[in-house]
Each structure stands twice: as structure tokens, then as C-alpha cells.
Amino acid sequence: MPDNESVRDHALYRLCAITHRKATMRVHTVRELGGLVRDHRERLALTQQEVADRAAVTRDWLVRFENGKATVPVSRVFDVLAALELVVDVSDSRA
């Protein structure tokens, strides 16, 4: 049975839209969010180690996140998004 934090984390991922330079991408799963982060990192020509250093996470953690590991802590996710200058906008999915 998942703990309350992982349930909240999952709900957050399902309602996120990631914004960078006025481009909005909707994400519905941890896997989609990780893939979006990987694609954005690659577009910026940054290595996993460079982003990990900027976000104060390990490269191994970043690899797991980019591959959609479902148990990543939200606080670290926000650190990575900030390192890539990405912003999270949450909206009602019924709208």
C-alpha cells in the first residue's frame, strides 16, 4: 500500500503542466515528467551530471527520475525543474 506522500506525489504529477518560455507541456505521469525533463536537458546540451550538480541531487537519482521512477520525492523534482528553469502550473484537469 503506498504511503500518503507517494499518493499526493502521484496526484501532483497527474495535474501538472510544465512551462518554459511560454511553451506549455501537459504531463500526466511520472514517466512523462521524467521524459520531458530529459528532453529539455538534452535540448540545453547539459549532461546529467551538470543538472544533478545544479539541483544538488546525485546523477543516479536523476537517471531514475528521467526514466520515470514513480517514487521520486517532489522536493527533489522541484530542485531539478528549477535547475532547468522550468515552472509547474497546476490546473483542474476537468477544465
C-alpha positions, -999 to +999 in steps of 0.1 A: +000+000+000+015+034-009+021+059+018+002+092+018+032+112+004+035+090-027-002+092-033+000+130-031+030+130-054+012+109-079-018+133-078+005+162-083+021+147-114-014+140-129-023+177-127+009+194-138+016+215-168+053+224-172+060+258-186+093+271-201+095+302-222+058+303-228+057+267-241+033+245-221+035+208-220+009+187-201+022+157-182+000+130-166+025+105-152+059+104-136+073+088-167+061+117-189+076+142-165+109+124-164+110+122-202+101+159-205+130+168-182+154+145-201+143+160-235+147+196-221+181+188-206+193+174-239+180+205-258+200+226-234+231+204-241+235+197-204+248+164-191+230+145-163+259+153-140+256+191-147+219+191-139+224+169-109+251+193-095+228+223-101+199+206-084+220+191-056+209+156-064+230+126-074+234+116-111+220+082-102+188+098-088+184+120-119+188+089-141+160+072-122+138+103-124+143+107-161+134+071-166+100+076-147+107+060-114+074+066-095+087+071-060+108+102-066+103+129-038+085+160-050+111+183-033+139+169-055+117+171-086+112+208-080+150+213-075+156+197-109+129+217-126+144+249-111+179+239-123+164+237-158+144+269-154+111+250-157+080+260-138+050+239-127+015+252-133-013+231-118-048+232-132-080+213-129-079+185-154-117+188-159-114+224-172 
